């Protein structure tokens, strides 16, 4: 079974969950193109990194989800979460200059889960619903929503787990 980015469900609300995520290390690449193909464009360099295209050639397990954050319709950051056994002190250095690593602090996130194909429209619709639900409940998003894909492309669409994730501003809940 694929290791997943660990989190604790803090509360379930109408249309989403509040989660607390542990600190994590991301390996990421920035790609230019449409959002539909961005995940595929970024996947290759990242999978090569975890397959040993790093110094010292260390192989790491694949984890889920694959994250995608888009700042414009053509600028996307695709990220893998490194396994929990990779410490900040021994992150393998990428050989590919396009690949970088980043430590992410513990944070509170809102998550809206949906199934189906990986389409921009499905993501946009679910992101809009999540942001509206947060506003309804008096919570504020920080930054842009991320697209979290949990399953490989050969998984039938009706079995695919997808999520919209957005970090929350610190607030009294």
C-alpha positions as CSV (number, residue, x, y, z in Angstrom):
1,X,0.0,0.0,0.0
2,X,1.2,3.5,-0.9
3,X,2.2,5.7,2.1
4,X,0.0,8.7,2.4
5,X,0.7,12.2,3.7
6,X,-0.4,11.9,7.3
7,X,-3.1,14.1,8.8
8,X,-5.7,14.1,11.6
9,X,-9.3,15.0,11.0
10,X,-10.1,17.8,13.4
11,X,-13.8,18.2,12.4
12,X,-16.2,17.3,9.7
13,X,-18.3,20.1,8.3
14,X,-21.0,20.2,5.6
15,X,-19.0,19.8,2.4
16,X,-15.5,19.4,3.7
17,X,-13.1,18.3,6.5
18,X,-10.8,20.3,8.7
19,X,-7.5,18.5,9.0
20,X,-4.2,19.0,10.8
21,X,-1.2,18.0,8.7
22,X,2.2,17.0,10.1
23,X,5.3,18.7,8.9
24,X,6.4,17.3,5.5
25,X,9.1,17.5,2.9
26,X,8.0,18.1,-0.7
27,X,10.0,17.5,-3.9
28,X,8.6,19.7,-6.6
29,X,9.0,20.9,-10.1
30,X,7.4,24.0,-11.8
31,X,5.9,23.4,-15.3
32,X,4.4,25.7,-17.9
33,X,1.4,24.6,-19.9
34,X,-2.3,23.8,-19.5
35,X,-3.5,22.5,-16.1
36,X,-4.7,19.2,-17.6
37,X,-1.2,18.2,-18.8
38,X,0.7,19.8,-16.0
39,X,0.6,16.7,-13.8
40,X,2.0,14.5,-16.5
41,X,4.7,17.1,-17.3
42,X,5.8,17.3,-13.7
43,X,5.5,13.6,-12.9
44,X,8.5,12.4,-15.0
45,X,11.2,14.5,-13.2
46,X,9.7,13.8,-9.8
47,X,9.5,10.0,-10.3
48,X,13.1,10.0,-11.6
49,X,14.2,11.9,-8.4
50,X,12.6,9.3,-6.1
51,X,13.9,6.5,-8.3
52,X,17.5,7.6,-7.6
53,X,18.2,10.6,-9.8
54,X,19.6,12.4,-6.8
55,X,22.8,12.6,-4.9
56,X,23.7,10.0,-3.6
57,X,21.4,8.0,-5.8
58,X,18.9,7.1,-3.0
59,X,15.7,5.4,-4.0
60,X,12.5,6.3,-2.1
61,X,9.0,5.0,-2.1
62,X,6.2,6.7,-4.0
63,X,3.7,8.4,-1.7
64,X,0.3,10.0,-2.3
65,X,-1.2,12.3,-3.1
66,X,0.5,14.0,-6.0
67,X,-0.1,17.7,-5.4
68,X,-0.7,20.5,-8.0
69,X,-0.9,24.2,-7.3
70,X,-1.5,26.6,-10.1
71,X,-0.8,30.3,-9.8
72,X,-2.0,31.0,-13.3
73,X,-3.7,28.9,-16.0
74,X,-0.2,28.1,-17.4
75,X,2.1,28.1,-14.3
76,X,1.9,25.0,-12.1
77,X,3.9,23.5,-9.2
78,X,3.7,19.7,-9.1
79,X,4.8,18.0,-5.8
80,X,5.5,14.6,-4.3
81,X,5.5,14.2,-0.5
82,X,8.6,12.4,0.5
83,X,8.2,9.4,2.8
84,X,8.2,10.0,6.5
85,X,11.6,8.3,7.0
86,X,13.3,11.0,5.0
87,X,14.6,13.6,7.4
88,X,15.2,17.2,6.8
89,X,18.9,16.6,7.6
90,X,19.4,14.0,4.8
91,X,17.2,15.1,1.9
92,X,18.9,13.8,-1.3
93,X,20.0,16.7,-3.5
94,X,18.3,16.6,-7.0
95,X,20.5,16.1,-10.0
96,X,17.9,17.7,-12.3
97,X,18.0,21.5,-11.9
98,X,14.3,21.7,-12.4
99,X,13.6,19.7,-9.2
100,X,13.7,21.3,-5.8
101,X,12.9,20.3,-2.2
102,X,11.0,22.2,0.4
103,X,10.1,21.6,4.0
104,X,6.5,22.4,4.9
105,X,5.5,23.2,8.6
106,X,2.6,21.6,10.3
107,X,-0.6,23.3,9.2
108,X,-4.4,23.3,9.3
109,X,-6.1,22.6,6.0
110,X,-9.6,22.3,4.7
111,X,-10.2,19.3,2.3
112,X,-13.1,18.6,-0.1
113,X,-13.0,15.0,-1.5
114,X,-14.5,14.1,-4.8
115,X,-14.3,11.2,-7.3
116,X,-14.0,11.0,-11.0
117,X,-11.8,12.2,-13.8
118,X,-9.0,14.7,-13.4
119,X,-10.5,17.7,-15.2
120,X,-9.9,21.3,-14.6
121,X,-13.7,21.9,-14.5
122,X,-14.2,19.3,-11.7
123,X,-11.3,20.9,-9.7
124,X,-12.6,24.4,-10.2
125,X,-16.2,23.5,-9.3
126,X,-15.0,21.7,-6.1
127,X,-12.6,24.5,-5.2
128,X,-15.4,27.1,-5.6
129,X,-17.7,25.0,-3.4
130,X,-14.9,24.6,-0.7
131,X,-14.2,28.3,-0.7
132,X,-17.9,29.1,-0.4
133,X,-18.3,26.6,2.4
134,X,-15.4,28.1,4.3
135,X,-16.8,31.6,3.9
136,X,-20.2,30.3,5.1
137,X,-18.5,28.9,8.2
138,X,-16.4,32.0,8.9
139,X,-13.1,30.5,7.9
140,X,-10.4,32.1,5.8
141,X,-8.3,30.3,3.2
142,X,-4.6,31.2,2.9
143,X,-3.1,30.9,-0.5
144,X,-4.4,29.0,-3.5
145,X,-6.2,25.7,-3.5
146,X,-4.1,22.6,-4.3
147,X,-5.3,19.6,-6.3
148,X,-4.5,16.3,-4.6
149,X,-4.6,13.2,-6.7
150,X,-4.4,9.9,-4.8
151,X,-4.6,7.2,-7.5
152,X,-2.6,6.1,-10.6
153,X,-4.0,7.0,-14.0
154,X,-5.1,3.4,-14.7
155,X,-7.6,3.5,-11.8
156,X,-11.1,3.7,-13.2
157,X,-12.4,7.3,-12.8
158,X,-15.3,6.2,-10.5
159,X,-12.7,4.8,-8.1
160,X,-10.3,7.8,-8.1
161,X,-10.0,9.9,-5.0
162,X,-9.3,13.5,-5.6
163,X,-9.2,16.4,-3.2
164,X,-9.1,20.2,-3.1
165,X,-6.9,21.3,-0.3
166,X,-6.5,24.8,1.0
167,X,-4.6,26.1,4.0
168,X,-6.6,27.9,6.7
169,X,-5.7,31.1,8.4
170,X,-5.2,30.7,12.2
171,X,-8.6,31.3,13.8
172,X,-10.7,30.3,16.7
173,X,-12.9,27.4,15.7
